Amino acid sequence: MMGTAIAGACVTHGLSVAMTDNNPESLHNAAEAIAREIAGPDKPFDIALRDAERLVNVTGDDALVARSDLVLESVIETVPGKQEVYARIEPRLGKETVLASNTSTIPLGRLAAGLRSPERFCGIHFFHPVRERPLVEVVRGPETSDATVASAVAFARSIDKLPVVVGDGPGFLVNRLLVPYLTEALELLLEGGGVGPIEEAATRFGMAKGPLRLMDEIGLDTTLQGGRVLWEAFPERVVASPLLISMVKAGRLGRKSGAGFFEYTDIPQRKPPRRELADLIATWARGSRAHSPGKIVARLLLPMVLEATRLLEEGTVRDPREIDLGAVYGLGFPTARGGLLYWADTIGPARLCEMLGALSALGPRLAPTPRLRRMAAESRRFHDR
């Protein structure tokens, strides 16, 4: 899914692409999938398909892929799966070829173990849906060279994306913010929040998509894999949701399977889920409490603000404006609210601490961070000059 979407962005801007996959069926359907990605009101499908067939070489030959200036891997979100690809492809690469990963959560330092030239390895993380999300995270690994970062930034700009360079670490920037948001949505659902009220509260606030719809778009299996990386790194802040695990086991993988938190009747070869959503929620429900829209918004967004303070404290991100860019252009945070930390500044750190204090029963994941407490004590805001 992500591979064809990224290829579509390249084709739209006239770049030639070589694509390979270990699934012959995926290769067979690649040109049509790319054409669907780039077709629209200004480009009919038949013209998009001609462009895809002209600029995309679908191949099973690693040597052809390795002749590219940039090789970008977008395979299953596991370390062994990705390293198997690197072991196969890196020995064939030219001396100046950049090797990159579209990983959304796995630290580059882990993925680079065993590479011959880790200085030419970086992260180039696109967001789903690629054609709607202008942001690209360029991730600098422990040994990534400045030249590699510059090449990755230039590539992102060449396809009209907005590159933000971030430091290495689980989840980088955007998924460090996203996973707490999704964690709270799943917890609210098990507390009796209801799919409709959670989605409506988020979209009324201005989010491009509610958290449950967003998980359906990402894929619940992908959400689970990425969430596991963050859970392993920060177990006190990420809840391992039994509901999410059960949904994946039941075949409710989101839009791509035809069913997740919502049903999708427009999906070709739609597979009926093995269990209904209501039954799965009932299995793991911990109550039937209704939450007000304001309470739902606070539960969804305050953990994101806390994670943002940690990113700044660690130096993974240097400037609050980069966090705002990541939230708006990577997560669909409402532009009218200025970004996550700009919105937090409109509330103020002291009030944020009070709101978090009211949620203290939920444990350390909702506890004010030392940085936020200092800001409250000193009456400082994120965007103070």
C-alpha positions, 0 to 999 in steps of 0.5 A, spaced: 500 500 500 505 505 502 510 502 496 505 504 490 503 510 494 510 513 494 511 510 487 505 514 485 508 521 488 514 520 484 511 518 477 506 524 478 513 528 478 516 525 473 521 520 476 522 513 474 521 508 479 523 501 479 519 496 484 520 489 486 516 485 491 516 478 494 509 477 492 508 476 485 500 478 485 502 485 488 507 486 482 502 484 477 497 489 480 502 495 481 501 499 475 494 499 476 495 501 483 499 506 482 494 509 476 489 509 482 493 513 486 495 518 481 488 519 477 483 524 479 479 530 476 485 533 472 488 526 470 483 520 467 485 513 469 487 511 462 492 517 462 494 515 469 495 508 467 499 510 461 504 514 465 505 509 470 506 504 465 511 509 462 515 511 468 515 504 473 519 498 471 515 492 475 521 487 476 523 481 480 530 483 479 534 486 485 540 488 480 535 493 476 532 496 483 539 497 485 541 501 480 537 507 482 539 513 486 535 512 492 532 505 494 526 506 499 524 500 503 517 499 505 516 492 507 513 489 514 514 493 520 519 488 523 526 488 524 528 481 521 523 483 515 527 489 513 534 487 515 533 481 510 531 486 504 538 490 506 542 484 506 539 482 499 540 489 496 546 493 499 551 489 496 549 491 489 548 498 491 552 504 487 557 507 492 553 514 492 546 510 492 542 512 498 538 506 502 532 509 506 527 506 510 519 508 510 519 505 517 514 509 522 517 507 528 523 502 528 529 506 531 534 507 525 540 504 529 537 498 530 535 497 523 542 499 521 546 493 525 549 489 520 550 494 514 556 495 510 555 503 509 550 505 515 552 513 513 548 512 507 542 509 510 536 514 513 529 514 514 524 517 509 517 516 512 511 518 508 504 518 511 498 515 509 494 517 505 501 519 501 497 524 496 494 528 502 499 528 507 505 533 505 509 532 510 515 527 510 520 525 516 527 525 514 530 521 520 538 521 521 540 515 524 546 514 529 551 514 523 547 517 517 552 522 514 550 530 512 550 528 505 545 523 506 540 527 509 541 532 504 539 527 499 533 525 502 531 532 503 532 534 496 528 528 494 522 529 498 522 537 495 523 534 488 516 530 489 513 537 492 513 534 500 515 538 506 521 534 509 522 535 517 529 532 519 528 529 526 533 525 530 533 517 531 528 514 536 522 509 537 516 513 533 521 519 531 516 525 531 509 524 528 508 517 531 511 519 538 505 523 538 500 519 534 500 512 538 498 516 545 492 519 541 490 512 538 492 509 545 486 513 548 481 512 543 482 505 544 481 506 552 475 510 551 472 505 547 473 500 552 470 505 557 464 505 554 465 511 550 462 509 543 465 509 536 460 515 534 462 519 540 469 518 539 469 520 532 465 526 532 468 529 538 475 529 534 472 531 528 468 537 531 475 539 534 477 539 527 482 533 526 482 531 519 479 524 521 477 521 527 482 516 531 478 510 529 477 511 522 485 513 522 486 506 524 482 503 519 486 507 514 493 505 516 491 498 517 490 495 524 495 490 523 500 496 521 497 500 527 499 494 532 506 493 529 508 500 530 504 500 537 508 494 539 515 498 538 512 504 542 510 499 547 516 496 548 520 502 549 515 506 553 511 501 557 508 505 562 505 510 557 502 505 551 497 501 553 497 494 549 490 494 547 487 487 547 481 490 543 486 491 537 489 484 538 483 481 538 480 485 532 487 483 528 486 476 529 478 476 527 481 479 520 478 486 522 484 490 519 481 496 517 479 499 510 484 494 506 480 488 509 473 491 508 472 491 515 475 495 522 471 499 526 467 501 520 465 497 514 467 498 507 463 495 502 467 498 496 473 494 497 474 488 492 475 481 494 472 484 501 473 478 506 467 478 511 470 478 518 470 472 523 467 476 529 462 483 529 465 489 532 460 489 538 462 482 540 469 484 541 468 490 544 463 487 549 469 482 550 474 487 553 469 492 555 471 495 562 464 499 563 459 503 560 461 511 562 459 516 557 464 522 556 462 529 554 465 531 547 470 536 551 472 530 556 474 526 550 478 531 546 482 532 553 483 525 553 485 524 546 490 530 545 493 531 552 497 525 552 500 528 545 502 534 548 506 530 554 509 526 548 511 533 545 514 535 551 519 529 552 521 530 544 523 537 546 527 535 552 530 529 549 532 533 543 529 529 538 526 535 535 529 542 537 523 547 535 516 547 538 514 549 530 517 542 528 512 539 532 506 543 530 508 542 523 508 534 524 501 535 527 498 539 522 501 536 516 502 529 518 496 527 523 491 532 520 491 536 526 486 542 525 490 548 521 486 553 524 488 551 531 495 553 529 498 546 531 499 542 537 503 546 541 500 552 539 493 550 541 496 548 548 499 555 549 492 557 548 490 553 554 497 555 558 501 550 562 498 551 569 491 549 566 494 543 562 497 541 569 490 542 572 486 538 567 491 532 567 491 532 575 483 531 574 485 524 570 491 522 575 487 516 576 489 513 569 496 513 571 503 515 569 501 516 562 497 522 564 501 525 569 504 532 567 512 531 565 517 535 569 518 540 563 510 542 563 511 543 571 517 547 570 513 551 564 507 552 569 511 554 575 515 559 571 509 562 567 512 560 560 509 557 554 512 553 548 512 559 543 515 564 548 521 567 544 
